[in-house]
Amino acid sequence: MNIINERGVFMEAVEFTATIREGRIEIPQEYRGRLGEHVRIIILSQETSRTEGRASTIPHALKGRPDMLDQLLEHPRRVEGFTPLKRDQIYERD
């Protein structure tokens, strides 16, 4: 894919998956001859962790932060005048 960056410079975009080893990402052989000396790197990281016994995918930027649903279940918000629906009301159709 070819793009023009914010300074109007033509750039070729390539996409591949890699494993980071000792802080290094290896460029696949098929791209090495096509890439110039200077490149712009964007890393999309997918971290998998366990939250209360279930597997969940957490974006790297949120890693270490509490899961919002777990937090709300543990500490529900109280809203004055709010009455939750009963089970039969949820499935009631007019």
C-alpha positions in Angstrom: 0.0 0.0 0.0 1.3 3.5 -0.9 0.6 6.6 1.2 1.7 10.2 1.5 2.5 11.2 5.0 1.6 14.5 6.7 4.7 16.3 5.2 3.7 15.2 1.7 6.4 12.5 1.4 5.5 9.3 -0.5 5.7 6.2 1.7 5.2 2.5 1.0 3.3 0.7 3.7 4.0 -3.0 4.4 2.2 -5.2 7.0 3.5 -8.3 8.6 3.3 -10.0 12.0 6.4 -10.6 14.1 7.5 -11.7 17.5 9.7 -9.2 19.5 12.9 -10.9 20.6 15.3 -9.1 22.9 13.7 -5.8 21.9 14.1 -6.4 18.1 11.7 -7.0 15.3 13.0 -8.8 12.3 12.0 -7.5 8.9 10.9 -10.4 6.6 13.3 -11.0 3.8 10.8 -10.1 1.1 10.6 -6.5 2.3 14.3 -5.8 3.0 15.1 -4.8 -0.5 12.0 -2.6 -0.9 12.5 -0.5 2.3 14.7 2.5 2.5 17.1 3.3 5.2 14.6 5.4 7.2 11.2 4.0 8.1 8.3 5.0 10.2 7.2 2.2 12.6 3.6 1.8 14.0 3.3 -1.1 16.4 -0.1 -2.7 17.1 0.3 -5.0 20.1 -2.2 -7.6 21.2 -1.7 -8.8 24.8 -3.8 -11.7 26.2 -4.3 -12.0 29.9 -6.7 -13.7 32.3 -9.4 -11.8 34.1 -11.2 -13.7 36.8 -10.7 -17.1 35.1 -11.7 -16.1 31.6 -9.4 -15.2 28.7 -9.7 -11.6 27.4 -7.8 -9.5 24.9 -6.6 -6.3 26.4 -5.1 -3.4 24.2 -1.6 -2.7 25.4 -2.6 0.9 26.4 -5.1 -0.6 28.9 -2.8 -3.3 30.2 -2.7 -3.1 34.0 -5.9 -1.1 34.2 -9.0 -2.6 35.8 -11.6 -4.1 33.4 -14.5 -1.7 33.2 -17.2 -4.3 33.4 -15.6 -6.1 36.4 -15.2 -2.7 38.1 -18.9 -1.9 37.5 -20.0 -5.3 38.7 -18.0 -4.9 41.9 -19.0 -1.3 42.5 -22.3 -0.6 40.7 -23.3 3.0 40.2 -26.4 4.1 42.1 -28.7 6.4 40.3 -31.5 8.1 42.3 -35.0 7.1 41.1 -33.7 4.3 38.9 -35.5 0.9 39.3 -34.0 -2.0 37.3 -36.4 -4.1 35.2 -37.5 -7.5 36.6 -36.7 -10.6 34.5 -40.3 -10.9 33.2 -40.3 -7.2 32.2 -37.1 -7.6 30.1 -38.8 -10.2 27.9 -42.3 -8.5 27.9 -43.5 -7.5 24.4 -46.3 -5.1 23.6 
